[in-house]
Structure formats: structure tokens, C-alpha cells
């Protein structure tokens, strides 16, 4: 079972992602947060996710700040960025700070699931749309 915390400040988006993830037998959303501070509070309360799926743009602590903090304080947790921002600058920043994956929000369901599973077993992932843009 891959345990996931979702960090997304748009409730409708977060609920949609949660429904998709929870429909899989091997994935489970164990926590939800509006920003990085709430993710850290969940971790401090004892939640132990394998993966944090985080937006970049959130009020308070954003996704890039969260990646940096998790890398230093919780190095075993893998972070996947799921964002509307598709610029190479954001991609490079996210990976530089410690993210293991970067997906745009219009990624297909199958690609999202593949990315989470691939990252969980130690891989890194850049969605096809961004990979083609960078090529």
C-alpha cells in the first residue's frame, strides 16, 4: 500500500484527486492539507506517508518550500509536484529542491498513477507534456 498526503488548496481539485487515488487497491490518501504548514502538522501528529502529492502555488508555505523542508526533515518521504505551472524554471527548481516527480494538472489518470508508483519504488518522473516541451 502506498500512503499519500495531498497538499492542494483548491478543495474541488483535491477531492477529485482523492477519489481517483482511493479507487486504486494499492493507493490510499491518508491526509489532506491546504498548504505546506498543514502537511508538516500532519507529519508531526504521527502520519507516515510514502508520498506527498503537492501543488506549487498555495497560500502560506508553498510546494517548493515544502519540498525543501521535507528533504531536510523527512528524507524518506517522496514528493511529487502536481501543478498548473509548466515552465522549465519551476520544473528545475522543484527537482533541485528534492522533488522526485513533476506533473501538470491536465495529466491523464493513467500517467498520474504510473508516476506515483514509479516514484514510490525509487524512480523519478517528469510528465510527458513537460518532457516533450523540454526536448
N, C-alpha and C positions, 0 to 999 in steps of 0.2 A: 504494500500500500504506500502510495506517495502522498504525504500530508502537505497541504498547501495553505499559505496565508495569502489572501487577496488584499492588495492595497490599491484602492481606486475610490476617488471622491465623488464619482457620479453613480448614485445608487442604482439606477436602471441598468447601466453598463455592468456594474459589479454583480447584480442579481442575475443578469444574463450569462455572464462568465461562470458564475457559481452553478447555475443549472446545467450548463454544458459539462463542466468538470465533474459534478456529482453524479452525472448519468453514466459515468465510467466505473467499472468494478474496481479498478486499481488506483483511482484517484479520489481524494477527499479534501474538501475545503474545511479546515479546522478553525479558521479565524478570518475575520474581515476587519479592514481598517480604512479610515478616510485619509490617512497620511502616515508619514514615517514615524511620528511620535507614537501613534496608536499601535503600530507594528511593534515598536520597542516595548511598549507597555504589555502587549500580549506575550512577548517573549519573557519579560521579567515576571509575568504571572505564572510561567511554567509551560506555556505552549512550546512544542518542539516540532516545527515544520521541517520538511526536507527542502522545500522550495518556497520562495516568496515571489509572487507574481505582482509586479508593481507598475503603476503608471509613473511617468516622469513628472507631469505637472499636477501638483497637489498643494493646497494651502499648508502652511507650516513647513515641516520637513518634507522636501520633495523626493522624488525617486532617486536622483543622483546622490543626494546627501545620505539617503537610506542605504544605498549600495555601499558607499564608503564606510558607513558605521557598521553595517553587518559584516563586511570584510574584516574589519579590525576586531569587533567584539564577538561575532558568531561566525567564524570562518567556515564551518561545516554547512551552513545554510547557503543554498544556491539561489541566486537572484536572476529572475527573468524580467526584463523591461517589456511592457506592452503599452505602446504609446501611439498617439496620432502623429508625433513628430518623426519625420522620415529624413532628416538631414544627416549627412555624414558626420557633421560635428557632434550631434547628440549620440550617434552610434559609437564613435571613437571615445567620447567621454565616458559613456556607460561601461564599455569594455575595459577602459583604462582604470576606472574606479573599482572594477571587480565583478561586474555583471557577467553571467555565463551565457545569456541569450538576449536577443533584442528582436521584438516582433512589432509590426504595425497593427493597429486595431482592426484593419479590414482583412487580416489574415484569415484563411479558411480554418474551419473547425479541425480538420484532419491535421493541418500543419501545426496548429496550436498544441494539440495532443502529442504529436510526434516530438515537438520541441521540448515539452515538459519531460517526457520520458527519456529523451536523448540526454538532456542536461542532468537529469537525476542520476544517470549511470556514469556521469563524468565528462560528457561531451560539452561542446559549446555550439551555439546555434544563432545564425542570422537568417531572418526570413527571406524567402525567395525574392520578394519585391525589392528589398534593400540590397541584397546580393547582386541582383541584376543592375540596379542603379549604380552601385559602386564599380561594377565591371565596366 
